[in-house]
């Protein structure tokens, strides 16, 4: 299991950021994602849960992942967005060994964190973009 939070400050009002986040969430999910109806934690804005499938040396590893996106006012006209990410590997010895390999040998948690940070940077670019300037 891993559990972490990443955040970013965006120079745009909360409603604009929420709208952008909702429009991007579908793009991030992609056509191949398997989405469950809800996460086990309450949503402040959006909850997303799915099974991610990784391959390592030809072995498929299924990981149950969940993200809670929270959006809050920051300062006079800004917004802070937090992505709380957690994941669980399936039960059993094989899964435990794959989890150790994923996190320790392959740097999977660090890569997942960087992926989350890149999603936040993309959200920032889209929310602060030139089309928002006239709103």
C-alpha positions in Angstrom: 0.0 0.0 0.0 1.1 3.6 -0.6 -0.6 6.8 0.4 0.5 10.4 -0.3 -0.7 13.9 -1.1 0.5 16.5 -3.6 -0.8 20.1 -3.9 -0.5 23.1 -6.2 -1.6 26.7 -6.0 -3.4 28.0 -9.1 -4.0 31.7 -9.9 -7.6 31.2 -10.9 -10.9 31.3 -8.9 -12.3 28.1 -7.4 -15.3 27.7 -9.9 -13.0 27.9 -12.9 -10.6 25.3 -11.4 -13.4 23.0 -10.5 -14.8 23.2 -14.1 -11.4 22.5 -15.6 -10.8 19.6 -13.2 -14.1 18.0 -14.0 -13.4 18.3 -17.8 -9.9 16.9 -17.5 -10.8 14.0 -15.2 -12.4 12.2 -18.1 -9.3 12.7 -20.2 -7.0 11.4 -17.5 -9.1 8.3 -17.0 -8.8 7.4 -20.7 -10.8 4.8 -22.5 -9.1 1.7 -21.0 -9.6 2.6 -17.4 -12.0 0.6 -15.2 -13.8 3.0 -12.9 -15.6 1.9 -9.8 -18.7 3.7 -8.6 -17.1 5.2 -5.5 -14.1 5.3 -3.3 -14.2 4.5 0.4 -13.4 8.1 1.4 -15.8 11.0 1.0 -15.3 13.3 -2.0 -14.6 17.0 -1.5 -14.8 17.5 -5.2 -14.0 14.4 -7.2 -13.2 10.8 -6.2 -11.8 8.4 -8.7 -11.0 4.8 -8.2 -9.8 2.2 -10.6 -7.6 -0.8 -11.1 -4.2 0.1 -12.6 -2.5 -2.7 -14.4 1.3 -2.7 -14.4 3.6 -5.2 -16.1 7.0 -6.3 -14.7 9.0 -9.0 -16.4 5.9 -10.2 -18.1 3.9 -10.5 -14.9 0.7 -8.5 -14.6 0.2 -6.6 -11.4 -3.2 -5.2 -10.5 -3.3 -2.3 -8.1 -6.5 -0.7 -6.7 -5.9 3.0 -6.8 -8.0 5.9 -5.6 -7.6 9.7 -5.8 -9.5 12.4 -4.0 -9.2 15.8 -5.6 -9.9 18.7 -3.2 -10.3 22.3 -4.3 -10.2 25.2 -1.8 -9.9 29.0 -2.0 -6.3 30.3 -1.5 -5.8 34.0 -0.8 -7.8 36.6 -2.5 -8.4 35.0 -6.0 -6.4 31.8 -6.0 -7.1 28.1 -5.5 -5.2 25.3 -3.9 -5.8 21.8 -5.4 -4.7 18.7 -3.5 -4.5 15.2 -4.9 -4.7 12.6 -2.2 -3.6 9.3 -3.7 -3.6 5.8 -2.2 -3.3 2.3 -3.5 -3.5 -1.2 -2.3 -2.1 -4.3 -3.9 -4.0 -7.6 -3.9 -3.7 -9.9 -1.0 -1.3 -12.9 -0.9 2.4 -13.6 -0.9 2.9 -13.1 -4.7 1.2 -9.7 -4.5 3.3 -8.7 -1.5 6.5 -9.6 -3.3 5.3 -7.6 -6.4 4.5 -4.6 -4.1 8.0 -4.7 -2.7 9.5 -4.9 -6.1 7.2 -2.1 -7.4 8.0 0.3 -4.5 11.7 -0.5 -3.8 13.3 -1.9 -7.0 11.3 0.0 -9.7 10.7 3.2 -7.8 6.9 2.9 -8.6 5.7 5.2 -5.8 8.1 7.9 -6.8 7.0 7.6 -10.4 3.4 7.7 -9.4 4.0 10.8 -7.3 5.7 12.5 -10.3 2.7 11.5 -12.5 0.4 13.2 -10.0 2.5 16.3 -9.9 2.4 16.4 -13.7 -1.4 16.1 -13.6 -1.5 19.1 -11.2 0.9 21.1 -13.4 -1.4 20.4 -16.4 -4.5 21.4 -14.4 -2.7 24.7 -13.5 -1.8 25.4 -17.1 -5.3 24.7 -18.3 -6.9 26.7 -15.4 -4.6 29.7 -15.8 -4.6 29.6 -19.6 -5.3 32.6 -21.9 -8.9 31.5 -22.5 -9.6 32.1 -18.8 -8.2 35.7 -18.9 -11.4 37.2 -20.2 -13.7 35.5 -17.6 
